[in-house]
């Protein structure tokens, strides 16, 4: 008997489903968002997602709950939907990311420089070049994530990494609506310049370039871009129907 009363028997955690399936379902949903399969405001139908993945509904349900807790989904009516960010949401996210990424850069560049310290950024940069050359929006978005995450990891700061990862996932929902506005050459040039400044040990220049780079999203008219993306998807669905 403890001072807090009788300790209840240890019970299984909720769900009991193999967590690897939950993680696979979550990652598949996030990748589908990156591909533009889901747009802001879309309803996330558990049964349909489970059928597409070939999973039972339990891991999909847990994955959706996890994404809801992270702020990517909400329930304005019956059922879960992908959030519809406002322009203010976009501006606030960009402002917060700038501050946190600047801190990550400071921590990363203050570490003792091993010869392979920036290898992960170099690898991500090569993938970004290939994605930009192919003008592949999904691949470019993923390469962008790899580049920035490599920098966050070099900061060796757990809270910064976890919070920047969460911000990136929210930003992904915003990016799925503005895919057609991606400037492949400019984005890649930004990464090249950031890494060059980092390798030169010029933190002030790296920070300036990083700050300018992260402002691209805030310059887009999110509401107009979302309207265009929905219309493009509607027309694509009609064309597919006519071909069948």
MODELLER restraints for C-alpha pairs under 7 A, 6 or more apart:
rsr = mdl.restraints
at = mdl.atoms
rsr.add(forms.Gaussian(group=physical.xy_distance, feature=features.Distance(at['CA:17:A'], at['CA:59:A']), mean=6.40, stdev=0.5))
rsr.add(forms.Gaussian(group=physical.xy_distance, feature=features.Distance(at['CA:21:A'], at['CA:59:A']), mean=5.89, stdev=0.5))
rsr.add(forms.Gaussian(group=physical.xy_distance, feature=features.Distance(at['CA:22:A'], at['CA:59:A']), mean=4.49, stdev=0.5))
rsr.add(forms.Gaussian(group=physical.xy_distance, feature=features.Distance(at['CA:22:A'], at['CA:60:A']), mean=6.34, stdev=0.5))
rsr.add(forms.Gaussian(group=physical.xy_distance, feature=features.Distance(at['CA:22:A'], at['CA:62:A']), mean=6.31, stdev=0.5))
rsr.add(forms.Gaussian(group=physical.xy_distance, feature=features.Distance(at['CA:22:A'], at['CA:63:A']), mean=5.35, stdev=0.5))
rsr.add(forms.Gaussian(group=physical.xy_distance, feature=features.Distance(at['CA:23:A'], at['CA:63:A']), mean=6.88, stdev=0.5))
rsr.add(forms.Gaussian(group=physical.xy_distance, feature=features.Distance(at['CA:25:A'], at['CA:59:A']), mean=6.76, stdev=0.5))
rsr.add(forms.Gaussian(group=physical.xy_distance, feature=features.Distance(at['CA:25:A'], at['CA:60:A']), mean=5.71, stdev=0.5))
rsr.add(forms.Gaussian(group=physical.xy_distance, feature=features.Distance(at['CA:25:A'], at['CA:63:A']), mean=6.07, stdev=0.5))
rsr.add(forms.Gaussian(group=physical.xy_distance, feature=features.Distance(at['CA:26:A'], at['CA:63:A']), mean=4.91, stdev=0.5))
rsr.add(forms.Gaussian(group=physical.xy_distance, feature=features.Distance(at['CA:32:A'], at['CA:38:A']), mean=6.48, stdev=0.5))
rsr.add(forms.Gaussian(group=physical.xy_distance, feature=features.Distance(at['CA:33:A'], at['CA:39:A']), mean=7.00, stdev=0.5))
rsr.add(forms.Gaussian(group=physical.xy_distance, feature=features.Distance(at['CA:33:A'], at['CA:173:A']), mean=6.65, stdev=0.5))
rsr.add(forms.Gaussian(group=physical.xy_distance, feature=features.Distance(at['CA:33:A'], at['CA:176:A']), mean=6.43, stdev=0.5))
rsr.add(forms.Gaussian(group=physical.xy_distance, feature=features.Distance(at['CA:34:A'], at['CA:138:A']), mean=5.80, stdev=0.5))
rsr.add(forms.Gaussian(group=physical.xy_distance, feature=features.Distance(at['CA:34:A'], at['CA:172:A']), mean=6.43, stdev=0.5))
rsr.add(forms.Gaussian(group=physical.xy_distance, feature=features.Distance(at['CA:34:A'], at['CA:176:A']), mean=5.93, stdev=0.5))
rsr.add(forms.Gaussian(group=physical.xy_distance, feature=features.Distance(at['CA:35:A'], at['CA:138:A']), mean=5.26, stdev=0.5))
rsr.add(forms.Gaussian(group=physical.xy_distance, feature=features.Distance(at['CA:36:A'], at['CA:176:A']), mean=5.22, stdev=0.5))
rsr.add(forms.Gaussian(group=physical.xy_distance, feature=features.Distance(at['CA:39:A'], at['CA:176:A']), mean=6.43, stdev=0.5))
rsr.add(forms.Gaussian(group=physical.xy_distance, feature=features.Distance(at['CA:39:A'], at['CA:177:A']), mean=6.49, stdev=0.5))
rsr.add(forms.Gaussian(group=physical.xy_distance, feature=features.Distance(at['CA:40:A'], at['CA:82:A']), mean=5.07, stdev=0.5))
rsr.add(forms.Gaussian(group=physical.xy_distance, feature=features.Distance(at['CA:40:A'], at['CA:83:A']), mean=5.44, stdev=0.5))
rsr.add(forms.Gaussian(group=physical.xy_distance, feature=features.Distance(at['CA:40:A'], at['CA:84:A']), mean=4.81, stdev=0.5))
rsr.add(forms.Gaussian(group=physical.xy_distance, feature=features.Distance(at['CA:40:A'], at['CA:173:A']), mean=6.43, stdev=0.5))
rsr.add(forms.Gaussian(group=physical.xy_distance, feature=features.Distance(at['CA:41:A'], at['CA:81:A']), mean=5.56, stdev=0.5))
rsr.add(forms.Gaussian(group=physical.xy_distance, feature=features.Distance(at['CA:41:A'], at['CA:82:A']), mean=4.95, stdev=0.5))
rsr.add(forms.Gaussian(group=physical.xy_distance, feature=features.Distance(at['CA:41:A'], at['CA:83:A']), mean=5.63, stdev=0.5))
rsr.add(forms.Gaussian(group=physical.xy_distance, feature=features.Distance(at['CA:41:A'], at['CA:84:A']), mean=5.34, stdev=0.5))
rsr.add(forms.Gaussian(group=physical.xy_distance, feature=features.Distance(at['CA:42:A'], at['CA:81:A']), mean=5.33, stdev=0.5))
rsr.add(forms.Gaussian(group=physical.xy_distance, feature=features.Distance(at['CA:42:A'], at['CA:82:A']), mean=5.46, stdev=0.5))
rsr.add(forms.Gaussian(group=physical.xy_distance, feature=features.Distance(at['CA:43:A'], at['CA:79:A']), mean=6.96, stdev=0.5))
rsr.add(forms.Gaussian(group=physical.xy_distance, feature=features.Distance(at['CA:43:A'], at['CA:80:A']), mean=5.85, stdev=0.5))
rsr.add(forms.Gaussian(group=physical.xy_distance, feature=features.Distance(at['CA:43:A'], at['CA:81:A']), mean=4.20, stdev=0.5))
rsr.add(forms.Gaussian(group=physical.xy_distance, feature=features.Distance(at['CA:43:A'], at['CA:82:A']), mean=6.50, stdev=0.5))
rsr.add(forms.Gaussian(group=physical.xy_distance, feature=features.Distance(at['CA:44:A'], at['CA:80:A']), mean=5.61, stdev=0.5))
rsr.add(forms.Gaussian(group=physical.xy_distance, feature=features.Distance(at['CA:44:A'], at['CA:81:A']), mean=5.40, stdev=0.5))
rsr.add(forms.Gaussian(group=physical.xy_distance, feature=features.Distance(at['CA:44:A'], at['CA:82:A']), mean=6.95, stdev=0.5))
rsr.add(forms.Gaussian(group=physical.xy_distance, feature=features.Distance(at['CA:46:A'], at['CA:57:A']), mean=6.55, stdev=0.5))
rsr.add(forms.Gaussian(group=physical.xy_distance, feature=features.Distance(at['CA:46:A'], at['CA:60:A']), mean=6.35, stdev=0.5))
rsr.add(forms.Gaussian(group=physical.xy_distance, feature=features.Distance(at['CA:46:A'], at['CA:61:A']), mean=6.26, stdev=0.5))
rsr.add(forms.Gaussian(group=physical.xy_distance, feature=features.Distance(at['CA:47:A'], at['CA:57:A']), mean=6.27, stdev=0.5))
rsr.add(forms.Gaussian(group=physical.xy_distance, feature=features.Distance(at['CA:50:A'], at['CA:56:A']), mean=5.88, stdev=0.5))
rsr.add(forms.Gaussian(group=physical.xy_distance, feature=features.Distance(at['CA:50:A'], at['CA:57:A']), mean=5.42, stdev=0.5))
rsr.add(forms.Gaussian(group=physical.xy_distance, feature=features.Distance(at['CA:50:A'], at['CA:60:A']), mean=6.07, stdev=0.5))
rsr.add(forms.Gaussian(group=physical.xy_distance, feature=features.Distance(at['CA:67:A'], at['CA:73:A']), mean=6.08, stdev=0.5))
rsr.add(forms.Gaussian(group=physical.xy_distance, feature=features.Distance(at['CA:68:A'], at['CA:74:A']), mean=6.00, stdev=0.5))
rsr.add(forms.Gaussian(group=physical.xy_distance, feature=features.Distance(at['CA:70:A'], at['CA:166:A']), mean=6.96, stdev=0.5))
rsr.add(forms.Gaussian(group=physical.xy_distance, feature=features.Distance(at['CA:72:A'], at['CA:82:A']), mean=6.09, stdev=0.5))
rsr.add(forms.Gaussian(group=physical.xy_distance, feature=features.Distance(at['CA:72:A'], at['CA:83:A']), mean=5.78, stdev=0.5))
rsr.add(forms.Gaussian(group=physical.xy_distance, feature=features.Distance(at['CA:72:A'], at['CA:170:A']), mean=5.95, stdev=0.5))
rsr.add(forms.Gaussian(group=physical.xy_distance, feature=features.Distance(at['CA:73:A'], at['CA:80:A']), mean=6.18, stdev=0.5))
rsr.add(forms.Gaussian(group=physical.xy_distance, feature=features.Distance(at['CA:73:A'], at['CA:81:A']), mean=5.38, stdev=0.5))
rsr.add(forms.Gaussian(group=physical.xy_distance, feature=features.Distance(at['CA:73:A'], at['CA:82:A']), mean=4.55, stdev=0.5))
rsr.add(forms.Gaussian(group=physical.xy_distance, feature=features.Distance(at['CA:73:A'], at['CA:83:A']), mean=5.18, stdev=0.5))
rsr.add(forms.Gaussian(group=physical.xy_distance, feature=features.Distance(at['CA:74:A'], at['CA:80:A']), mean=5.51, stdev=0.5))
rsr.add(forms.Gaussian(group=physical.xy_distance, feature=features.Distance(at['CA:74:A'], at['CA:81:A']), mean=5.51, stdev=0.5))
rsr.add(forms.Gaussian(group=physical.xy_distance, feature=features.Distance(at['CA:74:A'], at['CA:82:A']), mean=6.51, stdev=0.5))
rsr.add(forms.Gaussian(group=physical.xy_distance, feature=features.Distance(at['CA:74:A'], at['CA:83:A']), mean=5.98, stdev=0.5))
rsr.add(forms.Gaussian(group=physical.xy_distance, feature=features.Distance(at['CA:75:A'], at['CA:81:A']), mean=5.98, stdev=0.5))
rsr.add(forms.Gaussian(group=physical.xy_distance, feature=features.Distance(at['CA:85:A'], at['CA:174:A']), mean=6.89, stdev=0.5))
rsr.add(forms.Gaussian(group=physical.xy_distance, feature=features.Distance(at['CA:87:A'], at['CA:222:A']), mean=6.37, stdev=0.5))
rsr.add(forms.Gaussian(group=physical.xy_distance, feature=features.Distance(at['CA:90:A'], at['CA:218:A']), mean=6.08, stdev=0.5))
rsr.add(forms.Gaussian(group=physical.xy_distance, feature=features.Distance(at['CA:91:A'], at['CA:218:A']), mean=5.60, stdev=0.5))
rsr.add(forms.Gaussian(group=physical.xy_distance, feature=features.Distance(at['CA:94:A'], at['CA:214:A']), mean=6.55, stdev=0.5))
rsr.add(forms.Gaussian(group=physical.xy_distance, feature=features.Distance(at['CA:94:A'], at['CA:215:A']), mean=6.40, stdev=0.5))
rsr.add(forms.Gaussian(group=physical.xy_distance, feature=features.Distance(at['CA:94:A'], at['CA:218:A']), mean=6.76, stdev=0.5))
rsr.add(forms.Gaussian(group=physical.xy_distance, feature=features.Distance(at['CA:97:A'], at['CA:164:A']), mean=6.96, stdev=0.5))
rsr.add(forms.Gaussian(group=physical.xy_distance, feature=features.Distance(at['CA:98:A'], at['CA:211:A']), mean=5.79, stdev=0.5))
rsr.add(forms.Gaussian(group=physical.xy_distance, feature=features.Distance(at['CA:98:A'], at['CA:214:A']), mean=6.70, stdev=0.5))
rsr.add(forms.Gaussian(group=physical.xy_distance, feature=features.Distance(at['CA:100:A'], at['CA:160:A']), mean=6.83, stdev=0.5))
rsr.add(forms.Gaussian(group=physical.xy_distance, feature=features.Distance(at['CA:102:A'], at['CA:207:A']), mean=6.17, stdev=0.5))
rsr.add(forms.Gaussian(group=physical.xy_distance, feature=features.Distance(at['CA:104:A'], at['CA:152:A']), mean=5.64, stdev=0.5))
rsr.add(forms.Gaussian(group=physical.xy_distance, feature=features.Distance(at['CA:104:A'], at['CA:155:A']), mean=5.19, stdev=0.5))
rsr.add(forms.Gaussian(group=physical.xy_distance, feature=features.Distance(at['CA:104:A'], at['CA:160:A']), mean=6.86, stdev=0.5))
rsr.add(forms.Gaussian(group=physical.xy_distance, feature=features.Distance(at['CA:105:A'], at['CA:151:A']), mean=6.87, stdev=0.5))
rsr.add(forms.Gaussian(group=physical.xy_distance, feature=features.Distance(at['CA:105:A'], at['CA:155:A']), mean=6.65, stdev=0.5))
rsr.add(forms.Gaussian(group=physical.xy_distance, feature=features.Distance(at['CA:107:A'], at['CA:155:A']), mean=4.79, stdev=0.5))
rsr.add(forms.Gaussian(group=physical.xy_distance, feature=features.Distance(at['CA:108:A'], at['CA:154:A']), mean=5.06, stdev=0.5))
rsr.add(forms.Gaussian(group=physical.xy_distance, feature=features.Distance(at['CA:108:A'], at['CA:155:A']), mean=3.86, stdev=0.5))
rsr.add(forms.Gaussian(group=physical.xy_distance, feature=features.Distance(at['CA:120:A'], at['CA:150:A']), mean=5.64, stdev=0.5))
rsr.add(forms.Gaussian(group=physical.xy_distance, feature=features.Distance(at['CA:121:A'], at['CA:147:A']), mean=5.29, stdev=0.5))
rsr.add(forms.Gaussian(group=physical.xy_distance, feature=features.Distance(at['CA:121:A'], at['CA:150:A']), mean=5.60, stdev=0.5))
rsr.add(forms.Gaussian(group=physical.xy_distance, feature=features.Distance(at['CA:121:A'], at['CA:151:A']), mean=6.81, stdev=0.5))
rsr.add(forms.Gaussian(group=physical.xy_distance, feature=features.Distance(at['CA:124:A'], at['CA:143:A']), mean=5.96, stdev=0.5))
rsr.add(forms.Gaussian(group=physical.xy_distance, feature=features.Distance(at['CA:124:A'], at['CA:146:A']), mean=5.64, stdev=0.5))
rsr.add(forms.Gaussian(group=physical.xy_distance, feature=features.Distance(at['CA:124:A'], at['CA:147:A']), mean=4.95, stdev=0.5))
rsr.add(forms.Gaussian(group=physical.xy_distance, feature=features.Distance(at['CA:125:A'], at['CA:147:A']), mean=6.52, stdev=0.5))
rsr.add(forms.Gaussian(group=physical.xy_distance, feature=features.Distance(at['CA:125:A'], at['CA:191:A']), mean=6.95, stdev=0.5))
rsr.add(forms.Gaussian(group=physical.xy_distance, feature=features.Distance(at['CA:127:A'], at['CA:143:A']), mean=6.08, stdev=0.5))
rsr.add(forms.Gaussian(group=physical.xy_distance, feature=features.Distance(at['CA:128:A'], at['CA:140:A']), mean=5.99, stdev=0.5))
rsr.add(forms.Gaussian(group=physical.xy_distance, feature=features.Distance(at['CA:128:A'], at['CA:143:A']), mean=5.17, stdev=0.5))
rsr.add(forms.Gaussian(group=physical.xy_distance, feature=features.Distance(at['CA:128:A'], at['CA:144:A']), mean=6.86, stdev=0.5))
rsr.add(forms.Gaussian(group=physical.xy_distance, feature=features.Distance(at['CA:128:A'], at['CA:188:A']), mean=6.48, stdev=0.5))
rsr.add(forms.Gaussian(group=physical.xy_distance, feature=features.Distance(at['CA:129:A'], at['CA:188:A']), mean=6.59, stdev=0.5))
rsr.add(forms.Gaussian(group=physical.xy_distance, feature=features.Distance(at['CA:131:A'], at['CA:139:A']), mean=5.54, stdev=0.5))
rsr.add(forms.Gaussian(group=physical.xy_distance, feature=features.Distance(at['CA:131:A'], at['CA:140:A']), mean=5.14, stdev=0.5))
rsr.add(forms.Gaussian(group=physical.xy_distance, feature=features.Distance(at['CA:132:A'], at['CA:140:A']), mean=6.30, stdev=0.5))
rsr.add(forms.Gaussian(group=physical.xy_distance, feature=features.Distance(at['CA:132:A'], at['CA:184:A']), mean=5.02, stdev=0.5))
rsr.add(forms.Gaussian(group=physical.xy_distance, feature=features.Distance(at['CA:132:A'], at['CA:185:A']), mean=6.53, stdev=0.5))
rsr.add(forms.Gaussian(group=physical.xy_distance, feature=features.Distance(at['CA:135:A'], at['CA:184:A']), mean=6.61, stdev=0.5))
rsr.add(forms.Gaussian(group=physical.xy_distance, feature=features.Distance(at['CA:137:A'], at['CA:179:A']), mean=6.28, stdev=0.5))
rsr.add(forms.Gaussian(group=physical.xy_distance, feature=features.Distance(at['CA:152:A'], at['CA:161:A']), mean=5.64, stdev=0.5))
rsr.add(forms.Gaussian(group=physical.xy_distance, feature=features.Distance(at['CA:153:A'], at['CA:161:A']), mean=6.49, stdev=0.5))
rsr.add(forms.Gaussian(group=physical.xy_distance, feature=features.Distance(at['CA:177:A'], at['CA:225:A']), mean=5.80, stdev=0.5))
rsr.add(forms.Gaussian(group=physical.xy_distance, feature=features.Distance(at['CA:177:A'], at['CA:226:A']), mean=4.85, stdev=0.5))
rsr.add(forms.Gaussian(group=physical.xy_distance, feature=features.Distance(at['CA:177:A'], at['CA:229:A']), mean=6.00, stdev=0.5))
rsr.add(forms.Gaussian(group=physical.xy_distance, feature=features.Distance(at['CA:178:A'], at['CA:225:A']), mean=5.57, stdev=0.5))
rsr.add(forms.Gaussian(group=physical.xy_distance, feature=features.Distance(at['CA:190:A'], at['CA:209:A']), mean=6.92, stdev=0.5))
rsr.add(forms.Gaussian(group=physical.xy_distance, feature=features.Distance(at['CA:190:A'], at['CA:213:A']), mean=6.17, stdev=0.5))
rsr.add(forms.Gaussian(group=physical.xy_distance, feature=features.Distance(at['CA:194:A'], at['CA:206:A']), mean=5.06, stdev=0.5))
rsr.add(forms.Gaussian(group=physical.xy_distance, feature=features.Distance(at['CA:194:A'], at['CA:209:A']), mean=5.80, stdev=0.5))
rsr.add(forms.Gaussian(group=physical.xy_distance, feature=features.Distance(at['CA:194:A'], at['CA:210:A']), mean=6.27, stdev=0.5))
rsr.add(forms.Gaussian(group=physical.xy_distance, feature=features.Distance(at['CA:197:A'], at['CA:203:A']), mean=6.91, stdev=0.5))
rsr.add(forms.Gaussian(group=physical.xy_distance, feature=features.Distance(at['CA:197:A'], at['CA:205:A']), mean=6.03, stdev=0.5))
rsr.add(forms.Gaussian(group=physical.xy_distance, feature=features.Distance(at['CA:197:A'], at['CA:206:A']), mean=4.95, stdev=0.5))
rsr.add(forms.Gaussian(group=physical.xy_distance, feature=features.Distance(at['CA:198:A'], at['CA:206:A']), mean=5.78, stdev=0.5))
